[in-house]
């Protein structure tokens, strides 16, 4: 059982981590491969090194803290991400990375004291660009590691200022062009729920058993720029009008399927030339839609695209899809769900199984290796917001669950569980 001093050390480390990119309203802003992201990555590398971890980066900038306990054995990965949304919350992702590090450290000390020899090594991972705000798409680091994204194409992706992923990572010194990720045997991740269910039901832990499906796609609305004052209305090809109609149509789809439910919105938009006296010639917008029922999600997208013909005619524009990123409604390994539930029950904590609506790096990793995903409550369900908050007692309860689950995974208790997808 952890002592108050050990628990206090975790909370103090979390406060220290939250200082990087801190915002006046209590959140953080450390988008992927920015200076704030680089500063906290270097701080975390120092934290790991001081406690006997070796630190490694791979070709896409994933950061690993390795505890080599069994020469030549694969690693049980544990972690999440340290990058944030603009004006994001300090718990999203960061809690899972630091909890994973503390869990691994606690186990190393325990095993050294009692002579336990695990079957696998431990690797704490800070995935690169989980959030997908500065560089799109999201889940970038785990996407490359699992073979879902091409490495070279991903390194060449640029932000709005034209800086590529490769250049940005090189600038903060946290990429190894020759680096290789360690071999994973299993993966564990803990995260704030980012929704209201656990708090609403008075539960301490959610054990994730499946994901909502997601369809994210980028649309290009093409018009023709013209003078906002002198051009007659009937002569205009206003791409922003076309985009506005698309935005309304996306919301209409969500409202139409509210009984399922379907979550959908337009979450990103740029326009050219973005001048006060010129109609837009081009608008790019990002549609994010999610549902627990893949058939509903597919139908909603088909209905949306069917509406484009009427929008094109009304606004005199053309609409095309130029990028897409999606995943299906897939289950996590039942063996991992059972192991996690057993751990939670052994600690006497109230719990339930729960689906994840948000995407996480575990969404990718479960398709490669046996994976456990855990949630702790989010106050009022608020996330991607500076007001995001989770109480200390829930942070510490989650850490205890993660530590015991990781211990059992390191002994090979998920051996034989099949990945959810085809893997590499």
KATA-V324289 format. One line per field, one symbol per residue. ss: DSSP state (H for helix, E for strand, L for the rest). psi: psi as a letter, one per 40 degrees, with the letter a starting at -180 (. if undefined). burial: 1 if it has 24 or more other C-alpha atoms within 12 Angstrom, else 0. A space follows every 10 residues. Layout:
BEGIN
ss=???
psi=???
burial=???
END
This chain:
BEGIN
ss=LLLHHHHHHH HHHHHHHHLL LELLLLLELL LLLLHHHHHH HHHHHHHHHH LLLEEEELLL LLEEEEELLL LLLLEEEEEE LLLLLLLELL LLLHHHHHHH HHHHHHHHHH HHHHLLLLLL EEEEEELLLL LLLLLLLLLH HHHHHLLLLL HHHHHLLELL LLLEHHHHHH HHLLLLLLLL LLLEEEEEEE EELLLLHHHH HLLLEEEEEE ELEEEEEEEE EELELLELLL LLHHHLELHH HHHHHHHHHH HHHHHHLLLL LEEEEEEEEE EELLLLLELL LEEEEEEEEE ELLHHHHHHH HHHHHHHHHH HHHHHLLEEE EEEEEEELLL ELLHHHHHHH HHHHHHLLLL EEEEEELLLL HHHHHLLLLE EEEEEELLHH HLLLLLLLLL LHHHHHHHHH HHHHHHHHHH LLLLLLLLLL LLLL
psi=hiiddddddd dddddddedh eiideeaigg ihfidddddd dddddddddd eeiihiiaee ehhhhhhgdg heiaihihab ieiiihfaie dhdddddddd dddddddddd dddeehhidi iihhhhihfd dfddhiaifd dddddeedih dddddehiad eehidddddd deffiheeii iihidihihi iidfiedddd efidhhhhei iiiihhihih hhahiihdde hideeighdd dddddddddd ddddddfded ihhiihehhi ihefidfhih dhhhihhhhi iehddddddd ddddddeddd ddddefiihi heiihiiigi iihddddddd ddddddefih iiiiihdiii dddddeedih ihhiiiihhe ehifidehih iddddddddd ddddddddde eeeehehiid aea.
burial=0000001001 1011001111 1100001111 1111011111 1111101100 0011111111 1111111110 0011111111 1111111111 1111111111 1111111100 0000001111 1111111111 1111111111 1111110110 1001101110 0001111110 0011100000 1111111111 1111111110 0011111111 1111111111 1111110000 0000011111 1111111011 1011001000 0111110010 1100000111 1111111111 1111011101 1001101100 1101111111 0000111111 1111111111 1011000011 1111111111 1111111111 1111111110 1111111111 0101111111 1111111111 1111101111 1000
END
